Structure formats: C-alpha cells, structure tokens
Amino acid sequence: MTVAWFALLLQVLQAAPPAQADAPNADASVPASSNIRGAEYPRIHPDGRVTFRIKAPDAQSVVFGFFDEQR
C-alpha cells in the first residue's frame, strides 16, 4: 500500500503547476503561526497552499506523509 500511496503522491506532485508560475505571489506567503520563533518554514500562501523546506543533505532516502498508515 505504501508504494501505491507514493505513486499517487508522485502523480499529484507532477501534475501541480511549477513554482515559477506563482513567482509574483511567492512574496505574499507568511510563516505559519505555529512555527518555532524565527523559523521561516512552513509558509502559508493566501490561497491555502503550504510550502515546506526539508534539509537532509546526508539522507539515503526521505519519506514524507501527511497521516500515519493507520488512518
């Protein structure tokens, strides 16, 4: 099931418009109110989108999910 979920997520991400298309609106995003003091990410855009930044320079793999598999 994890492979199928990842394949679906990959298709959704590929279907999304490129970030450059929203460049004029990029400055309108604000840090989330729940962020640690001074943290810039995640950022909330006026249309409800959220931008995350993941730093993992030495990672062999990265797994990201919105919910655990039990939901």
C-alpha positions as a printed NumPy array, in Angstrom:
array([[  0.   ,   0.   ,   0.   ],
       [  2.895,   2.353,   0.724],
       [  4.179,   2.002,  -2.844],
       [  0.732,   2.741,  -4.26 ],
       [  0.364,   5.793,  -1.988],
       [  3.787,   7.076,  -3.04 ],
       [  2.943,   6.556,  -6.728],
       [ -0.271,   8.55 ,  -6.286],
       [  1.575,  11.332,  -4.44 ],
       [  4.185,  11.458,  -7.202],
       [  1.477,  11.847,  -9.859],
       [ -0.169,  14.662,  -7.908],
       [  3.124,  16.48 ,  -7.469],
       [  3.964,  16.128, -11.161],
       [  0.544,  17.471, -12.145],
       [  0.963,  20.578,  -9.985],
       [  1.983,  23.736, -11.817],
       [  5.648,  24.678, -11.471],
       [  6.561,  27.034,  -8.63 ],
       [  7.852,  29.623, -11.101],
       [  4.304,  30.212, -12.304],
       [  3.482,  31.644,  -8.869],
       [  6.599,  33.825,  -8.553],
       [  4.693,  37.13 ,  -8.171],
       [  2.606,  35.576,  -5.393],
       [  5.595,  33.982,  -3.614],
       [  6.21 ,  37.089,  -1.502],
       [  2.641,  37.009,  -0.211],
       [  3.28 ,  33.855,   1.826],
       [  3.843,  34.158,   5.567],
       [  5.453,  31.838,   8.124],
       [  2.91 ,  29.617,   9.874],
       [  1.78 ,  30.926,  13.265],
       [  2.753,  27.558,  14.793],
       [  6.41 ,  27.845,  13.701],
       [  9.238,  27.966,  16.203],
       [ 10.255,  31.582,  16.775],
       [ 12.259,  32.85 ,  13.8  ],
       [ 11.574,  29.82 ,  11.554],
       [ 10.6  ,  30.755,   8.   ],
       [  9.082,  27.381,   7.027],
       [  6.45 ,  26.056,   6.67 ],
       [  4.959,  29.074,   4.897],
       [  1.252,  29.644,   4.254],
       [  0.145,  31.176,   0.929],
       [ -3.023,  33.311,   0.601],
       [ -4.736,  30.564,  -1.441],
       [ -4.192,  27.973,   1.325],
       [ -1.149,  26.225,  -0.144],
       [  1.716,  25.375,   2.205],
       [  5.423,  25.361,   1.349],
       [  7.766,  23.1  ,   3.321],
       [ 11.554,  23.038,   3.233],
       [ 13.279,  19.778,   4.084],
       [ 17.022,  19.754,   4.739],
       [ 18.564,  16.295,   4.649],
       [ 21.983,  16.586,   2.983],
       [ 23.224,  13.168,   4.154],
       [ 19.954,  11.271,   3.785],
       [ 19.898,   7.987,   1.911],
       [ 16.133,   8.301,   1.491],
       [ 13.389,  10.691,   2.587],
       [  9.833,   9.604,   3.401],
       [  7.086,  12.164,   3.927],
       [  3.472,  11.502,   4.778],
       [  0.542,  13.558,   5.975],
       [ -1.038,  10.793,   8.071],
       [  0.17 ,   7.548,   9.557],
       [ -0.814,   4.33 ,   7.818],
       [ -3.494,   3.531,  10.388],
       [ -5.846,   6.276,   9.211]])
